[in-house]
Amino acid sequence: MSCHDLGRHLGCYDRAVRTPNIDSLAEDGILLENHFCTAPQCCPSRGSLHTGRHQHVNGLMGPQRRRGDNS
């Protein structure tokens, strides 16, 4: 599970936020406490997380835009 800009703001990380369902997943699964990303930009980092490959291999080297989106 990955969420944009969520960080460690979850009950399972001893924050004052109620997240019972995610806390249950963390209790039954793996809770990462010391992890790093492969790139400072969101798209390449997420692409690496989801594919298990570095950004220079999966083709996501920077922010991705749709064709015609100049914003």
N, CA, C and O atoms as CSV, one atom per row, in Angstrom:
chain,resi,resn,atom,element,x,y,z
A,1,MET,N,N,0.845,-1.158,0.000
A,1,MET,CA,C,0.000,0.000,0.000
A,1,MET,C,C,0.897,1.229,0.000
A,1,MET,O,O,1.850,1.317,0.774
A,2,SER,N,N,0.590,2.152,-0.855
A,2,SER,CA,C,1.315,3.420,-0.843
A,2,SER,C,C,0.310,4.555,-0.969
A,2,SER,O,O,-0.688,4.445,-1.682
A,3,CYS,N,N,0.584,5.630,-0.278
A,3,CYS,CA,C,-0.295,6.795,-0.304
A,3,CYS,C,C,0.558,8.035,-0.522
A,3,CYS,O,O,1.650,8.149,0.033
A,4,HIS,N,N,0.071,8.940,-1.312
A,4,HIS,CA,C,0.799,10.157,-1.628
A,4,HIS,C,C,0.926,11.060,-0.403
A,4,HIS,O,O,-0.080,11.435,0.199
A,5,ASP,N,N,2.125,11.399,-0.041
A,5,ASP,CA,C,2.420,12.337,1.056
A,5,ASP,C,C,1.833,11.943,2.407
A,5,ASP,O,O,1.566,12.814,3.235
A,6,LEU,N,N,1.631,10.671,2.642
A,6,LEU,CA,C,1.090,10.230,3.928
A,6,LEU,C,C,2.173,10.213,4.996
A,6,LEU,O,O,1.922,10.536,6.158
A,7,GLY,N,N,3.377,9.833,4.590
A,7,GLY,CA,C,4.470,9.783,5.550
A,7,GLY,C,C,4.197,8.774,6.651
A,7,GLY,O,O,3.688,7.684,6.390
A,8,ARG,N,N,4.534,9.135,7.872
A,8,ARG,CA,C,4.326,8.245,9.011
A,8,ARG,C,C,3.203,8.750,9.912
A,8,ARG,O,O,3.229,8.511,11.119
A,9,HIS,N,N,2.230,9.437,9.351
A,9,HIS,CA,C,1.119,9.982,10.132
A,9,HIS,C,C,0.024,8.931,10.268
A,9,HIS,O,O,-1.086,9.102,9.764
A,10,LEU,N,N,0.355,7.841,10.956
A,10,LEU,CA,C,-0.548,6.719,11.187
A,10,LEU,C,C,-0.457,6.293,12.642
A,10,LEU,O,O,0.570,6.496,13.290
A,11,GLY,N,N,-1.521,5.708,13.151
A,11,GLY,CA,C,-1.532,5.233,14.526
A,11,GLY,C,C,-0.460,4.192,14.807
A,11,GLY,O,O,0.083,4.155,15.911
A,12,CYS,N,N,-0.140,3.335,13.822
A,12,CYS,CA,C,0.860,2.284,14.038
A,12,CYS,C,C,2.266,2.853,14.240
A,12,CYS,O,O,3.157,2.142,14.704
A,13,TYR,N,N,2.474,4.131,13.894
A,13,TYR,CA,C,3.758,4.801,14.143
A,13,TYR,C,C,3.669,5.707,15.378
A,13,TYR,O,O,4.441,6.656,15.513
A,14,ASP,N,N,2.727,5.411,16.268
A,14,ASP,CA,C,2.542,6.160,17.515
A,14,ASP,C,C,2.203,7.628,17.293
A,14,ASP,O,O,2.650,8.496,18.041
A,15,ARG,N,N,1.419,7.896,16.272
A,15,ARG,CA,C,0.918,9.258,16.036
A,15,ARG,C,C,-0.474,9.362,16.637
A,15,ARG,O,O,-1.141,8.349,16.847
A,16,ALA,N,N,-0.903,10.553,16.907
A,16,ALA,CA,C,-2.227,10.770,17.505
A,16,ALA,C,C,-3.301,10.808,16.418
A,16,ALA,O,O,-4.113,11.732,16.364
A,17,VAL,N,N,-3.293,9.800,15.564
A,17,VAL,CA,C,-4.262,9.704,14.480
A,17,VAL,C,C,-4.917,8.330,14.563
A,17,VAL,O,O,-4.226,7.325,14.734
A,18,ARG,N,N,-6.237,8.275,14.446
A,18,ARG,CA,C,-6.930,6.987,14.491
A,18,ARG,C,C,-6.929,6.363,13.098
A,18,ARG,O,O,-7.578,6.875,12.186
A,19,THR,N,N,-6.213,5.274,12.935
A,19,THR,CA,C,-6.187,4.531,11.676
A,19,THR,C,C,-6.298,3.040,11.996
A,19,THR,O,O,-5.343,2.298,11.765
A,20,PRO,N,N,-7.433,2.584,12.518
A,20,PRO,CA,C,-7.543,1.206,13.002
A,20,PRO,C,C,-7.333,0.141,11.937
A,20,PRO,O,O,-6.722,-0.890,12.218
A,21,ASN,N,N,-7.821,0.360,10.734
A,21,ASN,CA,C,-7.658,-0.655,9.687
A,21,ASN,C,C,-6.205,-0.780,9.246
A,21,ASN,O,O,-5.701,-1.891,9.079
A,22,ILE,N,N,-5.532,0.341,9.056
A,22,ILE,CA,C,-4.117,0.303,8.680
A,22,ILE,C,C,-3.279,-0.234,9.832
A,22,ILE,O,O,-2.312,-0.960,9.603
A,23,ASP,N,N,-3.636,0.111,11.068
A,23,ASP,CA,C,-2.932,-0.418,12.237
A,23,ASP,C,C,-3.040,-1.942,12.293
A,23,ASP,O,O,-2.082,-2.629,12.648
A,24,SER,N,N,-4.209,-2.455,11.942
A,24,SER,CA,C,-4.404,-3.908,11.920
A,24,SER,C,C,-3.535,-4.561,10.853
A,24,SER,O,O,-2.950,-5.618,11.090
A,25,LEU,N,N,-3.447,-3.937,9.676
A,25,LEU,CA,C,-2.558,-4.453,8.630
A,25,LEU,C,C,-1.105,-4.457,9.096
A,25,LEU,O,O,-0.373,-5.415,8.850
A,26,ALA,N,N,-0.693,-3.385,9.767
A,26,ALA,CA,C,0.683,-3.283,10.255
A,26,ALA,C,C,0.961,-4.325,11.327
A,26,ALA,O,O,2.066,-4.862,11.397
A,27,GLU,N,N,-0.027,-4.615,12.160
A,27,GLU,CA,C,0.148,-5.600,13.224
A,27,GLU,C,C,0.298,-7.016,12.665
A,27,GLU,O,O,1.072,-7.819,13.186
A,28,ASP,N,N,-0.447,-7.310,11.607
A,28,ASP,CA,C,-0.418,-8.651,11.013
A,28,ASP,C,C,0.646,-8.811,9.935
A,28,ASP,O,O,0.970,-9.934,9.547
A,29,GLY,N,N,1.191,-7.700,9.448
A,29,GLY,CA,C,2.141,-7.768,8.338
A,29,GLY,C,C,3.506,-7.223,8.712
A,29,GLY,O,O,4.047,-7.529,9.774
A,30,ILE,N,N,4.043,-6.422,7.835
A,30,ILE,CA,C,5.376,-5.843,8.016
A,30,ILE,C,C,5.237,-4.337,8.190
A,30,ILE,O,O,4.553,-3.675,7.410
A,31,LEU,N,N,5.881,-3.805,9.205
A,31,LEU,CA,C,5.883,-2.373,9.464
A,31,LEU,C,C,7.297,-1.856,9.212
A,31,LEU,O,O,8.227,-2.192,9.946
A,32,LEU,N,N,7.455,-1.039,8.173
A,32,LEU,CA,C,8.772,-0.502,7.840
A,32,LEU,C,C,9.055,0.728,8.690
A,32,LEU,O,O,8.255,1.663,8.727
A,33,GLU,N,N,10.186,0.724,9.365
A,33,GLU,CA,C,10.535,1.853,10.230
A,33,GLU,C,C,11.781,2.605,9.765
A,33,GLU,O,O,12.062,3.695,10.264
A,34,ASN,N,N,12.520,2.050,8.830
A,34,ASN,CA,C,13.729,2.693,8.336
A,34,ASN,C,C,13.832,2.391,6.846
A,34,ASN,O,O,14.466,1.415,6.447
A,35,HIS,N,N,13.211,3.226,6.031
A,35,HIS,CA,C,13.168,2.957,4.603
A,35,HIS,C,C,13.517,4.224,3.831
A,35,HIS,O,O,13.424,5.338,4.347
A,36,PHE,N,N,13.917,4.021,2.586
A,36,PHE,CA,C,14.390,5.115,1.736
A,36,PHE,C,C,13.745,5.013,0.368
A,36,PHE,O,O,13.259,3.947,-0.010
A,37,CYS,N,N,13.733,6.097,-0.372
A,37,CYS,CA,C,13.193,6.075,-1.731
A,37,CYS,C,C,14.353,6.118,-2.725
A,37,CYS,O,O,15.483,6.454,-2.374
A,38,THR,N,N,14.042,5.767,-3.971
A,38,THR,CA,C,15.090,5.714,-4.988
A,38,THR,C,C,15.266,7.031,-5.719
A,38,THR,O,O,16.267,7.222,-6.408
A,39,ALA,N,N,14.307,7.950,-5.582
A,39,ALA,CA,C,14.377,9.234,-6.278
A,39,ALA,C,C,13.630,10.288,-5.469
A,39,ALA,O,O,12.686,9.951,-4.755
A,40,PRO,N,N,14.028,11.554,-5.562
A,40,PRO,CA,C,13.335,12.594,-4.812
A,40,PRO,C,C,11.986,12.984,-5.420
A,40,PRO,O,O,11.160,13.585,-4.733
A,41,GLN,N,N,11.748,12.655,-6.690
A,41,GLN,CA,C,10.470,12.975,-7.321
A,41,GLN,C,C,9.471,11.852,-7.061
A,41,GLN,O,O,9.856,10.700,-6.858
A,42,CYS,N,N,8.185,12.199,-7.070
A,42,CYS,CA,C,7.166,11.206,-6.715
A,42,CYS,C,C,7.004,10.110,-7.769
A,42,CYS,O,O,6.964,8.934,-7.408
A,43,CYS,N,N,6.912,10.447,-9.045
A,43,CYS,CA,C,6.650,9.423,-10.076
A,43,CYS,C,C,7.757,8.378,-10.166
A,43,CYS,O,O,7.454,7.185,-10.140
A,44,PRO,N,N,9.035,8.773,-10.271
A,44,PRO,CA,C,10.082,7.747,-10.328
A,44,PRO,C,C,10.154,6.903,-9.055
A,44,PRO,O,O,10.401,5.699,-9.121
A,45,SER,N,N,9.941,7.529,-7.907
A,45,SER,CA,C,9.997,6.796,-6.654
A,45,SER,C,C,8.859,5.786,-6.558
A,45,SER,O,O,9.080,4.636,-6.181
A,46,ARG,N,N,7.639,6.212,-6.898
A,46,ARG,CA,C,6.495,5.291,-6.882
A,46,ARG,C,C,6.651,4.183,-7.913
A,46,ARG,O,O,6.316,3.028,-7.651
A,47,GLY,N,N,7.164,4.541,-9.091
A,47,GLY,CA,C,7.380,3.524,-10.123
A,47,GLY,C,C,8.345,2.447,-9.656
A,47,GLY,O,O,8.143,1.268,-9.946
A,48,SER,N,N,9.383,2.834,-8.941
A,48,SER,CA,C,10.340,1.867,-8.404
A,48,SER,C,C,9.704,1.001,-7.331
A,48,SER,O,O,9.954,-0.202,-7.267
A,49,LEU,N,N,8.883,1.615,-6.490
A,49,LEU,CA,C,8.196,0.869,-5.440
A,49,LEU,C,C,7.255,-0.176,-6.034
A,49,LEU,O,O,7.192,-1.306,-5.551
A,50,HIS,N,N,6.531,0.201,-7.072
A,50,HIS,CA,C,5.528,-0.696,-7.648
A,50,HIS,C,C,6.120,-1.746,-8.588
A,50,HIS,O,O,5.548,-2.825,-8.739
A,51,THR,N,N,7.251,-1.448,-9.217
A,51,THR,CA,C,7.841,-2.417,-10.158
A,51,THR,C,C,9.008,-3.188,-9.569
A,51,THR,O,O,9.360,-4.255,-10.072
A,52,GLY,N,N,9.618,-2.662,-8.502
A,52,GLY,CA,C,10.808,-3.304,-7.947
A,52,GLY,C,C,12.058,-3.039,-8.774
A,52,GLY,O,O,13.075,-3.712,-8.606
A,53,ARG,N,N,11.980,-2.058,-9.666
A,53,ARG,CA,C,13.114,-1.729,-10.539
A,53,ARG,C,C,13.476,-0.258,-10.379
A,53,ARG,O,O,12.602,0.574,-10.132
A,54,HIS,N,N,14.746,0.064,-10.518
A,54,HIS,CA,C,15.181,1.466,-10.429
A,54,HIS,C,C,14.593,2.265,-11.580
A,54,HIS,O,O,14.245,1.718,-12.626
A,55,GLN,N,N,14.490,3.581,-11.365
A,55,GLN,CA,C,13.844,4.438,-12.355
A,55,GLN,C,C,14.538,4.431,-13.712
A,55,GLN,O,O,13.864,4.590,-14.730
A,56,HIS,N,N,15.846,4.256,-13.769
A,56,HIS,CA,C,16.513,4.230,-15.069
A,56,HIS,C,C,16.214,2.932,-15.826
A,56,HIS,O,O,16.478,2.844,-17.025
A,57,VAL,N,N,15.672,1.936,-15.145
A,57,VAL,CA,C,15.297,0.682,-15.790
A,57,VAL,C,C,13.809,0.673,-16.145
A,57,VAL,O,O,13.435,0.187,-17.212
A,58,ASN,N,N,12.954,1.207,-15.259
A,58,ASN,CA,C,11.515,1.170,-15.539
A,58,ASN,C,C,11.047,2.322,-16.428
A,58,ASN,O,O,9.881,2.351,-16.823
A,59,GLY,N,N,11.933,3.276,-16.755
A,59,GLY,CA,C,11.604,4.340,-17.703
A,59,GLY,C,C,10.984,5.586,-17.099
A,59,GLY,O,O,10.667,6.522,-17.834
A,60,LEU,N,N,10.801,5.632,-15.790
A,60,LEU,CA,C,10.232,6.805,-15.133
A,60,LEU,C,C,11.354,7.642,-14.537
A,60,LEU,O,O,11.695,7.498,-13.363
A,61,MET,N,N,11.918,8.511,-15.352
A,61,MET,CA,C,13.075,9.289,-14.906
A,61,MET,C,C,12.707,10.626,-14.261
A,61,MET,O,O,13.539,11.219,-13.574
A,62,GLY,N,N,11.502,11.103,-14.460
A,62,GLY,CA,C,11.098,12.382,-13.887
A,62,GLY,C,C,9.591,12.470,-13.810
A,62,GLY,O,O,8.897,11.479,-14.037
A,63,PRO,N,N,9.075,13.649,-13.490
A,63,PRO,CA,C,7.618,13.813,-13.417
A,63,PRO,C,C,6.968,13.448,-14.748
A,63,PRO,O,O,7.459,13.828,-15.811
A,64,GLN,N,N,5.873,12.717,-14.685
A,64,GLN,CA,C,5.182,12.278,-15.895
A,64,GLN,C,C,3.986,13.175,-16.143
A,64,GLN,O,O,3.228,13.495,-15.228
A,65,ARG,N,N,3.831,13.573,-17.394
A,65,ARG,CA,C,2.697,14.405,-17.796
A,65,ARG,C,C,1.978,13.724,-18.952
A,65,ARG,O,O,2.584,13.000,-19.742
A,66,ARG,N,N,0.687,13.968,-19.033
A,66,ARG,CA,C,-0.073,13.465,-20.169
A,66,ARG,C,C,0.223,14.292,-21.407
A,66,ARG,O,O,0.581,15.465,-21.302
A,67,ARG,N,N,0.081,13.710,-22.539
A,67,ARG,CA,C,0.306,14.419,-23.796
A,67,ARG,C,C,-0.618,15.628,-23.881
A,67,ARG,O,O,-1.824,15.502,-23.669
A,68,GLY,N,N,-0.073,16.773,-24.183
A,68,GLY,CA,C,-0.868,17.988,-24.295
A,68,GLY,C,C,-1.040,18.745,-22.988
A,68,GLY,O,O,-1.605,19.839,-22.985
A,69,ASP,N,N,-0.568,18.191,-21.882
A,69,ASP,CA,C,-0.672,18.862,-20.588
A,69,ASP,C,C,0.587,19.696,-20.377
A,69,ASP,O,O,1.644,19.157,-20.048
A,70,ASN,N,N,0.475,21.006,-20.565
A,70,ASN,CA,C,1.637,21.894,-20.459
A,70,ASN,C,C,1.700,22.618,-19.133
A,70,ASN,O,O,2.515,23.527,-18.972
A,71,SER,N,N,0.864,22.244,-18.177
A,71,SER,CA,C,0.844,22.952,-16.882
A,71,SER,C,C,1.906,22.447,-15.965
A,71,SER,O,O,2.031,22.929,-14.840
